[in-house]
Structure formats: structure tokens, C-alpha cells
Amino acid sequence: MAGVLLILLLIMPASAAAIGITCGSGANYTANSTFKSNLASLAATLPGNASSFPQLFSTATDGVVHALALCRHDTTNTTACRDCVASSFKHAQKMCPDRKTGATVYYDYDEVDPLQPGCVLGFSGDAGFLSTASGTTGNTTFFQYWNTVSLRGNAAVVAAAVRELLMETARDAAATTNRFAAASMDSIGGGAPTLYSLAQCTPDLSSGDCLACLQGLVGTVNATNAVRMGGRIFLLRCNVRFEAFIFYQDKDARRVPFTSSIAPAQAPATAPTGHGIKPWVIALSVAAPVALLAFCFIVCCRRFRTRHTKGKATLQEKSTREFQGDHELVWEMETELSEFSVYEFQQILEATSNFSEKNKLGEGGFGPVYKGHFPEGVEIAVKRLDSDSDQGFIEFKNEVELIAKLQHRNLVKLMGCCSQGEEKVLVYEYLPNKSLDDFIFDENRKVLLDWDRRLAIIVGIAEGLLYLHRHSRLRVIHRDLKPGNILLDSEMNAKISDFGLAKIYSTNNNEGNKTRKVVGTYGYMAPEYASHGLFSIKSDVFSFGVLVLEIISGKKNSQECGAFINLLGYAWQLFEEERWMELVDVALPPNGHSAEIMRFINIALLCVQEDAADRPTMLDVVAMLGSKTMILYKPKHPAYFSSSVGNKEESAATRSTSVNGLTISMVTPR
């Protein structure tokens, strides 16, 4: 199919999700055409044919319509295969309406069950659509997705291992009659986990064509992508995938030994014991300094444990019964947090000079924030809970339980906490450039943010949110994303902060959750949350869209813009009238970046759609931000476009301040 509209990672029913879809461009079919009736016939029969285990593959030609459906061969659930193909048909017809050049859909169940296989569906009126020549039909449907988190270990070793594993799996798949294989690889070294891989072709391909198709995909895995925590690449007729967890059900998966010429550094060889030197002499000469080093290490560790509350504590070990007013809290955490410290209050007093005013950075809803220094020279930001704040105490507990378990370069690092009597303290890494709103809304400082820096900040926030929504061990909805909660480090890298209002969500509940108490900041709240208390990952997507528009324009969403009550309507009108350059911050001359800025405005407007179902996921967003060639679909008018909504940040119903980006916001329903 020539010329395609590429739409990635669009939301689907709760049971599964389309991780990618391409829509062919060209003539549309009419309502009463033969093409439409034949397509309806294929949509009714192809899912059942594809679910005929063990083939799980079907092709069909019906007049002017040609179609192909492929489920993963390791599935034993033929009903799931049939449902997957049927859902793919429905989604393709919804997202690519009336397209005679058809669509290709990649469908998966990862959000529900990583072991539940997905499927691939393609259909078109193109007579050559089902050609198997070289296995390259469908090159225009090329799709790839990479985990944003990198694998541990030596990068060169990990990259070599991933490529070797994928190539071996490709060879295995091409050699089988069903053109499917799975494999694993361990013993890579350097702390890298066991890797799992899968390769598959449509079974009508010859062995040679299958291998050529798969090798073409593996050849696109560059050094950057090979060290990711996982990734997948699709063509219509072949696909490969690797992960750091087992995601297939193939009991015959082969274990591939790591044989790359790139190997981890080896320990120096033991000196020979010849030339008259007795083995016991060598043993003593080695044992003595080793024993001395071990003794010194133990002494140092014990001193460190004394300074840092007796070592790398777990909150389980530190479990105590605390009282806050009339509230009794049994504070327990089951997981050991190896990089999390529980500090003594005396340490905090020394670090902040007894919470002196000269060290005070500001005041937030949680309480005051202070800069501090540990004796080792480490700079910290200390949030001290107001003693009369019941809500703040709940947020304190929530933040400790959440962010201590989250590790990502675009999340602020919580170093530890302190709980002693009524004193509740959170200790963060100190970020010298404070929060994003100190730059984008300051007439003097905004000039320091050129487009490259703003772009990097936007992408950093997106990757941090993607980690929260999809890749962290907890699936987290932030619920208070705004410029004041984006910190900037010394190199202006963005870090999401303030998890006091965050919620863990279930991957089995994509429809969202409901609360009677709406918390957050008006102006960044999705309409379904502000009006009805409904929140989901799409609530964060809405907030992200507002953020992007503010970063590009240098204007607050809460201020009136022209004839509009907020920035969203103003931005959409300018975009519709192709006057979007008027939205761009005057401190930000385009300098050749105009096309990229327009793309980012388009993406932001997609994020602030009124209906949550029309918004992309953060997986969509990261893919769209990372591509300069992907054709974006046109946004509808945004939320809050024609009606007034209480979105003033400083309204009586809102308390929201920004102090080194460590803030808490609360609102109550109106």
C-alpha cells in the first residue's frame, strides 16, 4: 500500500489494545459498493478461519478485497485468537473509515496479560496485497516500539547479546513448518537479566523468504535500541520481539548460549605457583590484605549504618505505630528499598541548620521546603509536613509508598524520609533549577529556554509519564501534572515530582476510577475528572497536553487568550486557521523548527480532546514525538472550548503553590 496514514497505539476495549495501525491513503469506497459488502463478509468469516488451531493463520480474497490474519502460534486459546481478529476488523474500520486501500492493525493483550498472544490483521483492495515475494509485502506497514528503560550491564555486551538472540530465533523460526520460534538467553553478565525472544512469519512464506524478512527486521535494531528493556518490530508478514520477562507460552523454546566475541571484563588470572613458591605462602600473602580490607569495610559500613539509621533500612523493619491527631496509622511496607534511607530527625536538623529561614526554599500545600546539606556534601531538598495538616499526612504516606518504588531518569528521586513523633519529613535530591514554571512564565528567564531545550523537556515529561503508566512495577496515575511539579536539574532535564495525589491503577480497569473527592489543580484537570471525579491514564494525558501548549506559548492555560477563556480554545482556533505561529512564545524564534513546533501543537491538541477515548495514550504520544514523518490525525475542538469552567489556579477552592517543584494541590467539588 503506497502512502499510508500511520496512527500508533490507539486505545481499545479493556481486554486488549491496538499497539499500532496504518491506514492506506487513496480512494474511499461508497456505502453501497461491492467492496463494502465483501469486506463485511470477510470480517465475519476470517476471524473463525484464523482461530483454527494450530494454524492460526488465514488469507482470503473476496472480489476486490484481500485480507490476512495471523495470531501468535504459541496461543492455545482459539477463542482469544478469533476475538482478537474480530476486534482488529472493528478498530480498523473505525480508525480508517471507508478506506479502499485498507488498513493493517497490530493488536495485543499486554495490558491485561503479557502471556496472552495478540494478532496481526491486514486488508486492502490492492491486488498484490497477498503476494509472498521475499516476504516484503507490507513494508509500508513497518512498525517498531521500544521500551524507554535500558537494560543493566555493559551496553556493548547487552547489544551484542540482543542481536545474537534475535538472529538465532529468526533462523529457528525460518526452519520450522509453522514459521514460529521462541528462545531465551542468560549468563550475559554485568547484572543483565535473562532475555526472551520470539520470531514469526506467516506460514505461507518459504523458509528463505521468512528468513530474509526476519533478518531485515533484526538489521534495523541499532545500538541504542538493542540495550532497551524490550522491543518489537512488525511487518505484515513477519515480526520479532524481545523482553526482559517471559511473554510467550512455548514450552519448546530454545536456550541460546551467549557466544559473542564481546565479553565482560574478566578478573586477572591467578599467578602461577611454580618457581619454588609454596602454595601456603601465596595463600597467606593474599589472605592477610584481604582480611584487612574486609575489616576496614565492616568498620566503615557500621559507621555508615549509624549515620543513616542503622543501614539500608526497610520500612518493614522500621514499622511503627504513629499517631496524627485522632488518626492511627500502622505504617508498613513489604518490599525492601535498597536505595531508600530512613533518617533520624537529628540528621535533618543538622542538614537544614535547624530549618533556618535562610535555607527555606518556599511553602507548599504539604508544608515548608528547605535546602539542606549532608556532611558528605550531598545537597538535598527537605519537605516538612505541617503539624496540623491531616491531608498532608495522608499525602506524606502516599508519596513514600509510591515514589520510593519508582526509578526513572525523568522522576525526581526520593532519597528517604523521617518520622519521629509529629515530625514527618521527606528528603529529595536537590535540583538547582527549581521548577518549570519558574522559567516558562517568567519574562526574563524564558529566553533561556530555546526550542531544543523545550523539546527535550517535553520529551522527558512524556517518557516519565509513559514509565508511570506502563513500565513501572506500579501502574501510577499522577493526577497533578503541571509546570510547578516538573523539576529541572542542572542540565535542564525534566523530572516529574510530587506524588502525594497519585493513585495506583489496575491494568484490568482501563475505563478509569471514580472518586468523590477531586484533588489537583484546575486548568490541568481533564473534564471527566473535574466534573464527575472519573480519572484514568487519559487524565494525565490531558494534563500533559496542557503542559505542552504552555511550554510552547509561554502562557498559562488559566488566563484568557483573545476571545477565549483559556489557552486551549485559543490554540485550537489558531491551529484550525493555520495561524499557529501566533501561539508560539515571542521568546522562541522558530529558527528552522517551525514544522516541528507545529507537530508538537498538533500532538498537544490531540491530548486535550474532550472525550477521553479520543486522546492518545502516552505510548502513542512518545511514538508521535519521536517521529518527524508520521502523519498525525486532525484534532477535534478541545475540552473547555465553548463553556466556562472554574479553572483559575488561585481560586478559593484551590490551594496550589510551587516551591522547588515540590508541591501539593487540593480542590473540592463545586
N, C-alpha and C positions, 0 to 999 in steps of 0.2 A: 504494500500500500504506500503510495507516494504521498508525501505531505501529510503529516499527522498532527493532530492536536493532542498534546501529552498532558494528562492530568494525573497526579500521583496521590496515592494514599488517601483516598476519599472514604468517609465513614460509611459503614454498612450496618446491617442489623446486628443485634447484640451477640449473635452466635459466631460471627466471622467478620472479616474486613477485607476490602479490596486494597491491596498494597500498591497497586498500580493499574492504570488503564490508559490505552491510547485510542483516540478516535480518528478515523480516517477523514480526510477533507475531500470535498468534491460534491457531486450532485446528490441531492436527497431523493428518497423515494416518496411517492404520493400515498395518500391514505387508502386508496382502493387498488393499489398496484399488486401485480403478481409477486413482486419482491416481498412485500409486507406479509402476504398470506403464506408464502413459502418460509419466511423467517419464523412466523408463528408456529408453523408445522415443525420446523427444526427445534425450536425452543421447547416443544412438547415432547419430542422423541429422543433428542440427543442426550439429555441427562440420564435417561434409563439405559441407553446403549453404553454410555461411558462407565456406568456403575456395574457392568457385567464382569465381576471379579473372575480371573485375576488380570484381565487385560487392562481395564480401567482407562481405555482409550477408544475414541470413536471419531471417525471422519464421515462427512456426509455432503452430498451435492444434491440440491433440490432446485432444479431450474436455474435461476440466476443467483442462488445463494450457495456459498461454500462455507463449511464450518468445521472446526476441530475442537475437541475437548480432551484434556488429559488430567487425570488425578495422579497423585503420587502412588507409586507401585507398592509401597510398604503398608498402605492402608488395608485394614481388614473390615472396615465399615463401609459397605457399599451404599448404604442409605446416605451417609455423610457425603460420599462422592456425588451421588445424584443431586442432593440438595445444594451442594457447592456449585455445580454446573448450572442448575436452575437459577440460583441466586445471581450467578455471574451474568446470565442472559438478562435478567430483570435490571441489574445495575447498568449493564452496557446500553440497554435501550433507554434508560433514564438519563444517563450522562451523555450519550451520543444519539440523541433522538433523530430518527428519520435518515440516518447516515447510510447511503447505499454502499459506501466504501467500508462500512462495518466498524468493528472495534476488536481490541484484544484486552482481556482482563486477567490480572494475576490476583488470585483470591486466597486468603489464608485465615487460619484459626488461631494464630499465635496469641491473641489477646485472651483467649479462653483456655486453650490447651496446646502447648508447644508440640505435643506428640500427635495432635490431630492434623493429618495432612490436608493441604489445600488443593487447588486445581488451577489450570490454565484453560481459558476459552478464547477462541478467535473465530470471527466470521466476516465474510466480505462478498461482494458481488464480483470481485476480480477473479477471472478465470484461472489465473496462475497461483491463486492463494494456497492451494493444497499441494503445490509442487514440492517434491522432496529433494530436488537437485542440491547436492552439497550440504543439505540441512540448513541452508542460509535463508530460506523464505521466512519473512517476518523480521528481517534485520531492522526495519523501521520501528519494530516494537521493542527494541533494546531497552532494558530497564535494569538499574542496579540500585541497591540500598546497602549502606554501610553503617554499622554501629558507631556511635560517636566516641565510645570509650576504647582505649587502647589496651592490648594485652600486656601483661607483665613480662619481663625478661629482655634479653638483648634483642634490639629491633632487627638487626640483620639476621640473627638466628631464627627469630619468630617468622619473619617474612619468608625466609627460605623454607621453613617447615610448612607454612600455609600453602605455598606454591607447590611444593613436593606432594603434599597430601591431596590437593585438588587434582593435580595431574595424574596421580596414581588412581584416584577414584574415577576420573574420566576414562582412563584406559580400561578399568574394570567394567564400567557401565557399557562401553562400546563393545566389549567382548561377550556380553550376555544377550540372550534372546529377547529379554524384555527391556533392554537398554536402560537398566537402572542399577545403581550400586551405592552402598554407604560404607564408610570407613572411619577409623579413628587413629589418632597418633598421640603418644605420650612420650615421656622421657626426653623432652626438648631441653630441659634445664633452665636455670635462671629464674625459677619460680613460675614459669609459664604453665598454664593448666593443660589438661588433655583437650585436644581439638577433635571435633567431629565434622564429617563432611558428607555430602550427598551430590550425586550427579545423575541426570536423567535426560533421555531423548524420547521423542515419540517413537514407539516400537516399529513403525513402518520404515524408519531410516535404516540404511545399510550400516554395517559396522564401521566402514570407512567414513561415511558421511556423518555418523554420530560422533566419532572421534574428532573429525575436523571441526564440527560445530562446537563441541565442548572445549577443545584446545583453543579455539578462537576466544571463548569467554574467559578461560584461565589466563590467556595472554593479556587481557585488559586489567588484571589485578596488579596494580603498581605497588611500589614500596610503601607508600602511605597507607593504602587500603589493606595491604596484607597484614599489618600489625593491629588491625581493629579487632574488637572482641567478637566480631562476626560480620558476615555479609552474604549477599545473594545477588546473582546476576541471571537475568532471563532473556532468552529469545523465545519466539513462539514454539520452536521445535526442540529446544534444549535448555537446560538450566543447571546451575551449580550453586551450592551453598555451603558455608562452614560456620560453626558456632563454637563457643567455649562451654556449651552444655549439650547434652544428648537431646536431639529433637526428632528422631526417627524411630521406627519400630522394627527395623530389620535385624532379626536375630543372627543373620549370617554376615553381618558387617565385618569387614576385614580390619585387622590391626596393622597399620602401616608403620614399619620402623623408620625412625629418623636417620637418614644416611647422608644428609647434606655435608658438603665439604667445609661449610662454615660451622664451626663448633664453638661452644662456650670455652672460655679460658680454663685451662687445666692447671691443677696445682703442680708446683715444681716437683720433679722426680726425686725420690729419696736417694741420698748419696750412697754409693756402693760401700760395702763394709769390708772390703779387702785391704791389702797393704798392711796386714798385721794388726789392724784396729779391732778390738774385741767388740762384739755386739752390745755387751752390757755397758761398755764405756760410752758408746753412742747413745744408748738409752738414757743414761744418767745426764749426759750433756744436753740432751733435748728436754728431758723431764723437768730439770731444775728451772730453766727460764719459763717453761710453760706453766709450772706451778706458781711461780712468782707473778706472772701475768694474770693467772686466774685469781690469785689472792687479791691483787690490786683491783681487778674488775669487780669482785664481790664487794670490796670496801666501797668503791665508787657507786655501785648500784644501791647499796644500803643508804649511802648519804643522799643519793638522788630520791630514793623512796621516802626518806624523811622529809625532804623539801617538797615533794609532790604527793603528799598524803599517802605515804607508805606504798609507793609504786604505782604501776598501771592498774588502777582500781577498776573494779566493775561496780556498777550501781547495785547489783545484786548483793555484793559484799557490803556495800555502803547503805543497804536498805535500812531506813529508819522510819519511825512514826512521827510525822511532822504535824504541827497544828497551825492553822492560819485562821484566826478568828474562831468562828464556830465550825470551820471545815477541818475534817480529819483526813489526812492523806497517807495511805500506805504506798510508798514510792518504791517500786521495784522495776528493774529491767532485767530480762532474762539473758541478754546477749552481752558477752564481754566486748568492751570497746577499747581496743588495744591502743588507740591514739587519743583517748579521752581521759582527762585527769579530773579528779575531784579535789579541789584545793581547800586548804584551811583558810578561814576568814582573815587570819593574821597576815597571810601571804598577800591577800588582796589589799589590805590596808597599807602594807609596805609598798606595794606596786603603785598605788594611786596617791601616796602621801596622805593617807587618811581621808581619801575622797576630797582632796583640796579643790577649791574653786578654780585655781589656775589650770588644773587638769580636766576640768569639766568641758566636755565637747558639746553638750546640749541636753535637751529634755525631750523624751518621747512618751508615748502613752503608757509604756511599760514602767518608765521611771527615768532617772538621770543616767547619762552615759559619760564615762570618764576614760581618759587615756592613761595607760599605765606602762611600767617597765619592770620586767622581771630581772633579777640580778644577772642572768645570763645575757642580758642585752636585748631580749625579745620584747618588741612593742606589742601592746595588747589594747583592745577596746573592751571596757567593762560596763555591762548593763546592770544596774542595781534596782531591784524591784522596790516600788513604793510600798511601805509597810501597810498602808490602808487600801491597797488595790487587790480586791478579790479576783477580778477578771485577770489582772496581771499575773496572779499566782497560777491560774489555770494555763495561761499562755506560756509562763515560765516552764511548767512541767511539760507542756505540749512541745515546746521548742527543743528541750533536752531530749525527749524521747524520739523526736523526728530527725533533727538535723545532725545529731551525733552519729546517726547511722548512714548518713548520706555523704558521699565523697565524689566531688566533681570539680574540675578546674573553674567552672562558672558558678559555683555556690560558695558563699562565704564559709570559712572554716570555723566551727565551734571547737575551741581548744579544751574547754572544760566548764565546770560550774562549781558553785559553793552554796551549801545550805546549812546554815547554823542559826538555830533559833528562828527569829523573824527575818534574818538576813538571807535573801535569795539573790544570787549573783550569777550572771553568765559571762564567760570570758571568750572573746573572739580574737582572731587575728586582726591586727590594726591595718587599715587601708588608708594611706595618706591622702588620697584624692577625694575622700568622703563619698558623697552620693551624686548620682547623675543629675538630679535637679539643681545641684549647685553650679552646674555648667550650662545645661541647655536653656534654663530660664534666667540666666544672668547675662546681661547685655555685654559685660566686659569679658567674661570668661568663655562665652560660647564660641568666640573666634578661635579658641584653642582647639576646637573640635572640627577638623577638616572632614571631608567626606570619607576618606579611608578609615579614620578613627570612628566615625559614627557607624559606618558599615560593620566594622569589627565588633562594636558594642552591640548592635542589633543581632548579629550572628551569634555572639556569645550568649546573649539572653535566650535566644531560640534554642541553642544547644543545651543550656542549663535546664530549660523547661522540658525539652524532649527527654532528658535524663530522668527528671522527676516523674513524667507521665508514663514512660515506657521501659526505661532501662535500670532504674534503681531497684534495690530489693524491696523497697516500699514504693507503691504507686501513690504519688502525692499530688494533690491539688493545692496550689499555693494560696489562692483566694485574696491576695492583697498585693498584686503585682502593680507597681507604679515607680516613677523615677526615684522617689525617696527611698525605695527598697532595693535599688540597684547600686552597689558599691563599685568603686573604681580603684584598682590597685595602682602602684607606682608607674606601671606601664599602660595605664588606662584600660586594662582588661576588665570586663564586666563580671560582677559576681552577685547573684541573687541572694538577698538576705531576708531576715525577719519571717520566721516560720511559726510565729505564735498563733496564727489563724489557720494554718494549713490543716488539711484533712487527708487521711489515707483513704483511698477508694478501692473498691473491689473491681477486678477485671471482668467479673461476670455481670457488672451493672454499668453498662455503657450509657444508660438512659439518664444517669445522674442521681443525685441525692437531694433530699429536701430538708431544710432547717427552718425553724420558726424564728430564729434569731439571725438576722442578716448582719454580717460583720464585713468590714472592708472600707473602701473609700469611694464615694460617689464620683462618677466621672470615669471610673475604670471598671465598674461593675457591669456584667452582662445583663441585659434587660430581664431575662427569665429569673435571674438571681435577685436583682433589686426589687422586682415586683412580687415574685412568688417564692423566693427562697430556694429555688432549684439551682444546684451547682453541679458542674461536671468538669472534665478536662477542657471542654469548649468554653467554660467561663474564663479560664486562664488564657485561652486563645484570644478571646475578645480583649482582655486587658493588654495582651501583647500587641494587638493591632493598634490600640490607642497609644501605647508607648512608641511604636514606630512612627506614627504620624506626628507625635510631639517631638521626637528626636529630629525628624526631617524638617519640621516647620519652626521649631523653637517656640511654639505657642502651647499654652495649656488647653486641654480639652474643655475645661470648666469655664473658659472665657468666651464671650460672644465673638463671633467672627463674621463680619459683614451682616447679612440679614439672618444669619443662623445662630441658634442658641449655643452651639458648641462647635468644636473643630471638625467633628465627623461629617456633618452635613456640608460644611464649607468645603472640605477636602473632596467629597464625592461630587459636588457640583462642578468644581474646577476640573476634576478628572473627566467628567462627562463632557464638558465643553472644551476639552483639550487645552485648558489653560493651567495645567497642573504646576507649571513653573512658578506661578504666583504663590503657590503654597510653600515653596522652598525657602528656608531661612535666608534672610538677606546676608547673614554672616557666612553663608555657604555657597560661594560661586561654583557653578557646575564643573567648569574646567574639564570638559570631555566626559563627565559622568552622567550626563542628562538622561540617557537611556536607562542606565542602572537605577537612578533615582526614581524614574517613572515606574520601573518594575516593582521597586520596593513599596511605592504608594499603592500600586495595584494589589500587591500581596496584603498590605495593611488593611485595605478596604474589604478584601475577602474575609479577613479575620474578624471584622466588626459587623458582619451581617446580622440582621435582626433575628433570624431563625438559626438556632444553634446547629441544625442539620446542614445548613448552607456554609458553615465555617469549615475550613480545613482543620486537620489535626496538626500537632506540632511536627509530626513526621512529614506531613505534606509540606509544611512551611519550610523546614530545613532543606528539603529537596528543592523547593522553588527558589529559595535564597541562594542555593549553591549552583544554580544553572543560569546561564545567560542566554540560552537558546530555547528553553522550554516555553511553549506558548501558553499564556495564562488565560483562564476564562474570565469573562467580564463580571464585575461585581454588581449586585443589585444595590438599591439605596441602603445605607447603613441603619443601624438602630438609632433611636432618638432623633430621627431625621425631621419629623414634622410635628412632634409634640414635646412640650416642656417636661423635663424630668429633673427632680431635685439632684443636681449633680455638682453643687458647689462644695468644694472640699472643706471649706471652713464654715459650713452651715452649723446650726445649733445641734443637729443630730449627729454631727461628725466631730471627732477629735483626731487630728492627724498631723503630726509634726515629723520633720526629717532631721535626725541627729546622727551624723556619720552613717546615714542609711539604715540605722538600727531603730526601726520604728514599730509602733503598734497603732492600728486604726480601729475604731469601733463606730458602728452606726446602729440605730434602732429603727425598726419599720415605722413608716409614717402612716 
